[in-house]
């Protein structure tokens, strides 16, 4: 019964965009070479091509003569509830939708977005890991998956203002820029919040935070539930409209950026004339235009610094050059690239909701082994990133693998290097 | 057995039927995809979709198939990656630039074009055949390929391999009388033509969709160029 719901959703979602890409697959298996979950575990069921198998079967059996023949002759079978259980495990626990696989696919098939479609079907059928589901429910009820309710938000902001001696404007009408933090930053990386506030104040930016739009993380987008995704996005867009801002800045969160910048307009009406950008882009712009001044070479005497590309901010977000421009100012001598990097970078293994699912831990650690390898090869003593979700994964894994590497956020490094 | 009669059949009516199935089948599949409906993309682009798509094609054709070390992704088994690239290179050279095949194109289309010198085509064909054998072995042993390979995947290899091999044997006048080799080659080609629209060998048509989608998405997000 659940299987039928999933299949119906797949069929409903399948337009030319999905079908043409499924048809292009030659089943060469190259995508597995790129997948950190497969490379880390050696389990062939984690290969990207296998992750979209469910969607492919639903498409073939509904839309193609061959698929119908295969079904009639018993070569292929109907999708069952057991199948859903299997795929729920591999697409939620062992995939970050980082889309590295599409970089090596000879056809260029967008496997990441296709796996997102698989999640959408599973979400409709209610086959979502319990940990992820409870985070979505929490975000629906409290406004944040990490329990940042209205009053918690106020308490935290007050605490930050005292602790870091910064000014945090909230619900300021007539501001140009609405900054939306993720609850990971609010609860776990307050330094990020202080840093971004410090930078924006130093640049003389007319900015504000918002109560209604206080959470940029979108757990429904992880889940693949379009309706809920829209609900969470609407909170931010409504806040932007109320305050009359010209720009929304997403802070150090990757998946949220993919949702609000690259998906929202296809799911809902977005306010016109409001630019959406990422803090990584803003940092680059502020440094390039000279609106903030940094101490050049500030981090040059602490060993090798490397940059971890977040899948949703760099490969899927396009802000590849800006963080490098900033790092070339901050650490021109000690900044070194990991290989592969930029659009080809290896994902941290914690994104896409994976880190929120307890059962996914073995996969998550296995995937990170590729990152350990990279860090060791480049000889990094500090690894910088612009995504708090990556940072959670790095912080946890540095401990798990007992690495002597410092994990840092880009905004914090910039804030510490500001010339007042 | 009257091989001349078989050859006549394989080059005549059977070939015509096969060609019809090939063209009709692919046309059907193309229409099917086009008519499934396409959403209009309302996302405001940060870069050029067209530029991204063009670069995606160029990279896909010129760079990726032959340089597995680009960005270090295929350091674990570059041979298989190169085998795939060389197989396609050899296949294209043989189909479109071999003197005998250009004659066949001429009789079909009414015009021909200059061919590549025979020894080069010959070597490329041999390389393609060896590459196919490597790809076959890889499909036998690679755990992912074992998982995703059904009867269709094995038939794909077989139906492409026989025309390649029989063509090579025929060009070198090996083993059997010429009309026997020719008949086997033509029969194999006919079967392949019928098989293509039924199988994933038709990827050459959907390649253009997937590459364009990939490039446009990366162009839109200003990741490439």
HADDOCK unambig.tbl for C-alpha pairs under 7 A between the chains (distance, minus, plus):
assign (segid A and resid 15 and name CA) (segid B and resid 36 and name CA) 5.15 0.50 0.50
assign (segid A and resid 15 and name CA) (segid B and resid 37 and name CA) 5.21 0.50 0.50
assign (segid A and resid 15 and name CA) (segid B and resid 38 and name CA) 5.85 0.50 0.50
assign (segid A and resid 16 and name CA) (segid B and resid 33 and name CA) 5.31 0.50 0.50
assign (segid A and resid 16 and name CA) (segid B and resid 34 and name CA) 6.09 0.50 0.50
assign (segid A and resid 16 and name CA) (segid B and resid 36 and name CA) 5.04 0.50 0.50
assign (segid A and resid 16 and name CA) (segid B and resid 37 and name CA) 5.45 0.50 0.50
assign (segid A and resid 16 and name CA) (segid B and resid 38 and name CA) 5.42 0.50 0.50
assign (segid A and resid 17 and name CA) (segid B and resid 38 and name CA) 6.32 0.50 0.50
assign (segid A and resid 19 and name CA) (segid B and resid 33 and name CA) 6.54 0.50 0.50
assign (segid A and resid 20 and name CA) (segid B and resid 33 and name CA) 6.17 0.50 0.50
assign (segid A and resid 20 and name CA) (segid B and resid 206 and name CA) 6.07 0.50 0.50
assign (segid A and resid 20 and name CA) (segid B and resid 209 and name CA) 6.27 0.50 0.50
assign (segid A and resid 20 and name CA) (segid B and resid 210 and name CA) 6.77 0.50 0.50
assign (segid A and resid 21 and name CA) (segid B and resid 209 and name CA) 6.96 0.50 0.50
assign (segid A and resid 21 and name CA) (segid B and resid 210 and name CA) 5.24 0.50 0.50
assign (segid A and resid 23 and name CA) (segid B and resid 203 and name CA) 6.76 0.50 0.50
assign (segid A and resid 23 and name CA) (segid B and resid 206 and name CA) 6.36 0.50 0.50
assign (segid A and resid 24 and name CA) (segid B and resid 203 and name CA) 4.72 0.50 0.50
assign (segid A and resid 24 and name CA) (segid B and resid 206 and name CA) 4.73 0.50 0.50
assign (segid A and resid 24 and name CA) (segid B and resid 207 and name CA) 5.57 0.50 0.50
assign (segid A and resid 24 and name CA) (segid B and resid 210 and name CA) 6.53 0.50 0.50
assign (segid A and resid 25 and name CA) (segid B and resid 203 and name CA) 6.74 0.50 0.50
assign (segid A and resid 26 and name CA) (segid B and resid 200 and name CA) 5.71 0.50 0.50
assign (segid A and resid 26 and name CA) (segid B and resid 203 and name CA) 6.43 0.50 0.50
assign (segid A and resid 27 and name CA) (segid B and resid 148 and name CA) 6.96 0.50 0.50
assign (segid A and resid 29 and name CA) (segid B and resid 144 and name CA) 6.34 0.50 0.50
assign (segid A and resid 29 and name CA) (segid B and resid 145 and name CA) 5.94 0.50 0.50
assign (segid A and resid 33 and name CA) (segid B and resid 74 and name CA) 6.70 0.50 0.50
assign (segid A and resid 34 and name CA) (segid B and resid 73 and name CA) 6.40 0.50 0.50
assign (segid A and resid 44 and name CA) (segid B and resid 143 and name CA) 5.84 0.50 0.50
assign (segid A and resid 44 and name CA) (segid B and resid 144 and name CA) 4.68 0.50 0.50
assign (segid A and resid 47 and name CA) (segid B and resid 144 and name CA) 6.81 0.50 0.50
assign (segid A and resid 66 and name CA) (segid B and resid 198 and name CA) 6.95 0.50 0.50
assign (segid A and resid 106 and name CA) (segid B and resid 60 and name CA) 6.45 0.50 0.50
assign (segid A and resid 107 and name CA) (segid B and resid 207 and name CA) 5.55 0.50 0.50
assign (segid A and resid 107 and name CA) (segid B and resid 210 and name CA) 5.92 0.50 0.50
assign (segid A and resid 107 and name CA) (segid B and resid 211 and name CA) 5.84 0.50 0.50
assign (segid A and resid 108 and name CA) (segid B and resid 210 and name CA) 5.75 0.50 0.50
assign (segid A and resid 108 and name CA) (segid B and resid 211 and name CA) 5.13 0.50 0.50
assign (segid A and resid 108 and name CA) (segid B and resid 214 and name CA) 5.51 0.50 0.50
assign (segid A and resid 109 and name CA) (segid B and resid 210 and name CA) 5.35 0.50 0.50
assign (segid A and resid 109 and name CA) (segid B and resid 214 and name CA) 6.44 0.50 0.50
assign (segid A and resid 110 and name CA) (segid B and resid 214 and name CA) 6.10 0.50 0.50
assign (segid A and resid 262 and name CA) (segid B and resid 43 and name CA) 6.21 0.50 0.50
assign (segid A and resid 265 and name CA) (segid B and resid 42 and name CA) 5.68 0.50 0.50
assign (segid A and resid 265 and name CA) (segid B and resid 43 and name CA) 5.45 0.50 0.50
assign (segid A and resid 266 and name CA) (segid B and resid 41 and name CA) 6.47 0.50 0.50
assign (segid A and resid 266 and name CA) (segid B and resid 42 and name CA) 5.55 0.50 0.50
assign (segid A and resid 266 and name CA) (segid B and resid 43 and name CA) 6.51 0.50 0.50
assign (segid A and resid 315 and name CA) (segid B and resid 223 and name CA) 6.56 0.50 0.50
assign (segid A and resid 316 and name CA) (segid B and resid 221 and name CA) 6.80 0.50 0.50
assign (segid A and resid 317 and name CA) (segid B and resid 221 and name CA) 5.93 0.50 0.50
assign (segid A and resid 318 and name CA) (segid B and resid 221 and name CA) 5.23 0.50 0.50
assign (segid A and resid 318 and name CA) (segid B and resid 222 and name CA) 5.07 0.50 0.50
assign (segid A and resid 318 and name CA) (segid B and resid 223 and name CA) 4.54 0.50 0.50
assign (segid A and resid 339 and name CA) (segid B and resid 71 and name CA) 6.61 0.50 0.50
assign (segid A and resid 339 and name CA) (segid B and resid 72 and name CA) 6.81 0.50 0.50
assign (segid A and resid 340 and name CA) (segid B and resid 71 and name CA) 4.90 0.50 0.50
assign (segid A and resid 340 and name CA) (segid B and resid 72 and name CA) 5.83 0.50 0.50
assign (segid A and resid 344 and name CA) (segid B and resid 71 and name CA) 6.75 0.50 0.50
